[in-house]
Amino acid sequence: YHYGDAFGTFIAVGRNVTDGKMKAMNIFSGANIWEDSATGADEKILCTGEYGDGNLYAGCKTVGSGSSMFKKSTGGAFSDIGTFNSDAGIYQIVSYPDGNCMYLFTRNGGIYHVANGGTTFTQKKSSYPYSTNLTFWSPYGQNGQAAWLVGDRIYFILRESNLWKAQLWAYDIGDDAYIHIYTFGAGINPSKLIEFNGNLYLFDTNKNINRLQIWKYTVFTSSMERIHEIGRVGDTSTIKGNPVKDGESIYFVVDDGSSDYQIWQLDPNDNIFSGITPPAAFSSAVSMLGMSGQGNLAIFLNGASGTNLIDEYDAKPNNDRQTTGFITTNIFDADIPALDKLFYDATITFDVLVSGQT
């Protein structure tokens, strides 16, 4: 399901498909770090991450009873911190460094507060806005980040079950209040969020046109806009795993529907660039993208195990490639793999169609 670079290496956390036990493993060595005692898929890990105190946390659920479990690892086995008897699982953990605490988002309504390293859980909200129609939207099992802190607000996605629409909301920590931000059109369900330079970026595939859309919410102006659309007519473009970032850019993996995976880059000026080609073994089977504590990109192979699971990039594209390779159009209807293979000195001129042309 998820990964993190806790304890100096990448840790994969998920569920053993053979016996249903929750487990954690070292991706580089393939060695098991921990395996839970519960069998038969009774318990599931829904989200993980490193928060505040450097430990690795996991939000879980018990199948059947709907109880929500919170676990912590200091470098080895996970231990139980606490269990809620309702709310059907912890689907997202958000760190709030200014308050030295974390906020836990559950599936069916309710936000909980817990101090870093603490064991006392305080329910801040018992439901989501209009809870009869809206549920917390998290792509668990796909390494999705569906809630993100920007300033003193936690932004998250709720989905209307009856209209299949997504809404962006914020939980204002200081005011202890919900704030509606934006309602997307039918078929648009952003589920991968990331903060960058104080703004919020949202990723997901538009189910109406099967193209990957990137939205930007500018916090200062409270404005939402679609800044990029990636895809080709007849193919379905999707993001694999979660977007990651360093101090210079956002990176994400795109499957354009033709078994040709690319690593894309979004710079601070929202210019987009597809100049990173995965190794041959990863060209058609990317599962996730990671960012190590040293600032290196790591790419994860889908369906592999042990030492064949990961490849790490020691260096990302330099500024010359970034500034000469990006394409400034907002809509991509062309053949993306062909554009990906352009060299530095190429120049493209797009002519506007006139009456009678198609």
Sequence and secondary structure as in RCSB ss.txt:
>XXXX:A:sequence
YHYGDAFGTFIAVGRNVTDGKMKAMNIFSGANIWEDSATGADEKILCTGEYGDGNLYAGCKTVGSGSSMFKKSTG
GAFSDIGTFNSDAGIYQIVSYPDGNCMYLFTRNGGIYHVANGGTTFTQKKSSYPYSTNLTFWSPYGQNGQAAWLV
GDRIYFILRESNLWKAQLWAYDIGDDAYIHIYTFGAGINPSKLIEFNGNLYLFDTNKNINRLQIWKYTVFTSSME
RIHEIGRVGDTSTIKGNPVKDGESIYFVVDDGSSDYQIWQLDPNDNIFSGITPPAAFSSAVSMLGMSGQGNLAIF
LNGASGTNLIDEYDAKPNNDRQTTGFITTNIFDADIPALDKLFYDATITFDVLVSGQT
>XXXX:A:secstr
 EEE GGGS EEEEE TTT  EEEEETTT  EEEE S  TT EEEEEEEE SSS EEEEEEETTT  EEEEEESS
SS EEEEEESSTT EEEEEEEGGGTEEEEEESSS EEEEETT   EEEEESS TTTTTEEE   TTTT   EEEE
TTEEEEEEEETTTTEEEEEEEETTTTEEEEEEE  TTB   EEEEETTEEEEEEEETTTTEEEEEEEETTTTEEE
EEEEE  TTS  EEEEEEEE SS EEEEEE SSS EEEEEE TT  EEEEE   GGGTT EEEEEE TTS EEEE
ETT  GGGSEEEES    HHHHHHH B  SB  S HHHHHT  TT         TT  
